[in-house]
Amino acid sequence: MDVFRVFVAFLSLCVSAISTFSQSLDSDFTFHLPAGRKECFYQSMKKDASLEIEYQVLDGASLDVDFQLHAPNGHILASDYRKSDGVHTVETEEGDYMFCFDNTFSAVSEKIIFFELILDNMDDREDSEDWKAYVQGTDLLDMKLEDIMDTINSVKARMGKSLQIQTVLRAFEARDRNLQESNYERVNLWSCTNLVLMVIVSGVQVYLLRSLFDDKRKTPT
């Protein structure tokens, strides 16, 4: 009977771990911010949780934007002025947090902005402790289920961090690619402009040299 109860507890632990992996508390989003516009987003948070916001400007003139993070009571917790990227982490209270990206200082340049939200301590701890009811009084197999849960949570945290780093690297790659394409277009434009000017200057020089050697005196007939 004890073996059966331990086996049921192990199955319950596996189901709990699978459900924990399937509920992602990280999210990322990429959007276009038109010139002269301001966009705000909201995130509901619990008490004693953690909210981390990381953003990057992927494309647009100067690669800059204004950023503000507001608490549920309206206080400004973090702000950036015309920056290309930033990371902010706050300990949260119960309520809706607002973060805004401001491009009103730009009259013509549209920006492409990527941001990622990382939410910690948002899951209910009570459900994760239900499996302990199955193993009360079982010492047969000396299974340390708490150690198994700690190991699973550690693996989950490391996988989440790896996904976060990969997402950030993709955002950096997209920004660098957009910057290189913009520089490539500028180089081509100025190269063509210089080529046209060189042709015009060469033509003017040839014309002036020929005009110096032209004999404009009229010979009598």
C-alpha positions in Angstrom: 0.0 0.0 0.0 2.8 2.4 0.8 4.5 1.6 -2.5 1.2 2.4 -4.3 0.9 5.7 -2.4 4.5 6.7 -3.3 3.8 5.8 -6.9 0.7 8.0 -7.0 2.6 10.8 -5.4 5.3 10.5 -8.1 2.7 10.6 -10.9 1.1 13.6 -9.3 4.5 15.3 -9.1 5.1 14.6 -12.8 1.7 16.0 -13.8 2.4 19.1 -11.6 5.8 19.6 -13.3 4.3 19.3 -16.8 1.6 21.8 -16.0 4.2 24.1 -14.6 6.3 24.0 -17.8 3.2 24.6 -20.0 2.4 27.9 -18.2 4.9 30.4 -19.4 5.2 33.6 -17.4 7.5 35.2 -20.0 6.1 37.0 -23.0 7.6 39.2 -25.8 6.0 41.5 -28.3 7.2 43.5 -31.3 5.2 46.5 -32.6 5.4 49.6 -34.9 5.3 53.0 -33.1 4.4 55.7 -35.6 5.9 59.1 -35.5 4.3 61.5 -33.0 2.5 58.7 -31.2 2.6 57.2 -27.7 1.6 53.6 -26.9 0.9 52.1 -23.5 0.5 48.6 -22.2 -0.9 47.1 -19.0 0.1 44.1 -16.9 -1.8 42.8 -13.9 0.5 41.8 -11.0 0.2 40.1 -7.6 1.6 41.3 -4.3 5.2 40.3 -3.6 5.9 39.3 -7.2 8.5 40.6 -9.6 8.1 42.4 -13.0 11.1 42.7 -15.3 10.7 44.7 -18.6 13.4 44.7 -21.3 13.0 46.7 -24.5 15.0 47.5 -27.6 14.4 49.8 -30.6 15.0 47.5 -33.6 14.5 50.1 -36.4 14.0 53.8 -37.0 16.0 56.9 -37.2 18.5 57.3 -34.3 17.1 54.0 -32.7 15.7 55.9 -29.7 12.4 56.1 -27.7 11.1 57.5 -24.4 10.0 54.9 -21.8 8.0 55.1 -18.6 6.8 52.5 -16.1 3.9 53.5 -13.8 2.7 51.8 -10.6 -1.0 51.0 -10.0 -1.2 54.3 -7.9 0.1 56.3 -10.9 3.7 56.9 -9.6 6.5 56.7 -12.1 8.8 53.8 -11.1 11.2 54.1 -14.0 11.8 56.4 -17.0 14.2 56.6 -19.9 14.7 59.5 -22.3 15.6 58.8 -25.9 17.3 55.4 -25.3 17.7 52.5 -27.7 17.3 49.8 -25.0 16.7 49.3 -21.3 16.0 46.9 -18.6 13.9 47.6 -15.5 12.9 45.3 -12.6 10.5 46.1 -9.8 8.9 44.3 -6.9 5.1 44.6 -7.4 2.0 45.2 -5.4 -1.5 44.1 -6.3 -2.8 46.0 -9.3 -2.3 46.9 -13.0 1.1 48.3 -14.0 1.4 50.5 -17.0 4.4 51.0 -19.3 4.5 53.4 -22.2 6.7 54.0 -25.2 6.7 57.6 -26.4 7.7 58.7 -29.9 6.1 62.1 -29.9 9.5 63.8 -30.2 9.9 62.4 -33.7 8.0 64.0 -36.5 8.7 61.7 -39.4 10.5 58.5 -38.1 8.5 55.4 -37.3 10.1 53.0 -34.7 10.0 49.2 -34.5 10.1 48.3 -30.8 10.6 44.9 -29.2 9.9 44.3 -25.5 9.9 41.3 -23.2 8.1 40.8 -19.9 9.4 38.4 -17.2 7.0 37.7 -14.3 8.3 35.9 -11.2 6.4 34.5 -8.2 3.1 34.7 -10.1 2.0 31.0 -9.6 0.0 29.7 -6.7 2.2 27.9 -4.2 -0.7 26.1 -2.6 -1.4 23.8 -5.6 2.3 22.8 -5.8 2.1 21.6 -2.2 -0.9 19.3 -2.7 1.4 16.3 -3.6 2.7 16.2 -0.1 -0.6 14.8 1.2 0.1 11.6 -0.7 3.4 10.9 1.0 2.7 11.6 4.6 3.9 8.7 6.7 5.7 6.9 3.8 9.3 6.2 4.5 9.6 2.9 2.5 11.6 4.0 -0.6 13.3 7.0 1.0 12.3 9.2 -1.9 13.0 12.9 -1.4 10.2 14.4 -3.5 11.1 17.8 -2.3 14.6 17.4 -3.9 12.9 16.2 -7.1 10.7 19.3 -7.1 13.6 21.6 -6.5 15.5 20.0 -9.3 12.6 20.4 -11.7 12.1 24.0 -10.7 15.8 24.6 -11.2 15.7 23.1 -14.7 12.6 25.1 -15.5 14.3 28.3 -14.4 17.4 27.6 -16.5 15.3 26.8 -19.5 13.4 30.0 -19.1 16.6 32.0 -18.8 18.0 30.3 -21.9 14.8 31.2 -23.9 15.1 34.7 -22.6 18.7 35.1 -23.7 17.9 33.6 -27.1 15.0 36.0 -27.6 17.2 39.0 -26.6 19.9 37.8 -29.0 17.4 37.6 -31.8 16.3 41.1 -31.1 19.9 42.3 -31.2 20.4 40.5 -34.5 17.3 42.1 -36.0 18.4 45.6 -34.8 21.9 45.1 -36.2 20.5 43.8 -39.5 18.2 46.8 -39.9 21.1 49.1 -39.1 23.4 47.4 -41.7 20.6 47.6 -44.3 20.1 51.3 -43.6 23.9 51.9 -43.8 24.0 49.9 -47.1 21.3 52.1 -48.6 23.0 55.2 -47.5 26.4 54.1 -49.0 24.7 53.2 -52.3 22.9 56.6 -52.4 26.0 58.6 -51.8 28.1 56.5 -54.1 25.6 57.1 -56.9 25.5 60.8 -56.1 29.3 61.0 -56.2 29.4 59.1 -59.5 26.9 61.5 -61.1 28.9 64.5 -59.8 32.1 63.1 -61.1 30.6 62.6 -64.6 29.3 66.2 -64.6 32.6 67.6 -63.4 34.5 65.6 -66.0 32.2 66.8 -68.8 32.6 70.4 -67.6 36.4 70.1 -67.6 36.5 68.6 -71.1 34.3 71.4 -72.3 36.5 74.1 -70.7 39.7 72.5 -72.1 38.3 72.3 -75.6 37.1 75.9 -75.4 40.7 77.0 -74.6 42.1 75.5 -77.8 39.3 76.5 -80.1 40.5 79.2 -82.6 37.7 81.8 -82.7 39.5 84.2 -85.1 37.9 84.5 -88.4 40.2 84.1 -91.5 39.5 86.5 -94.4 38.4 84.9 -97.6 
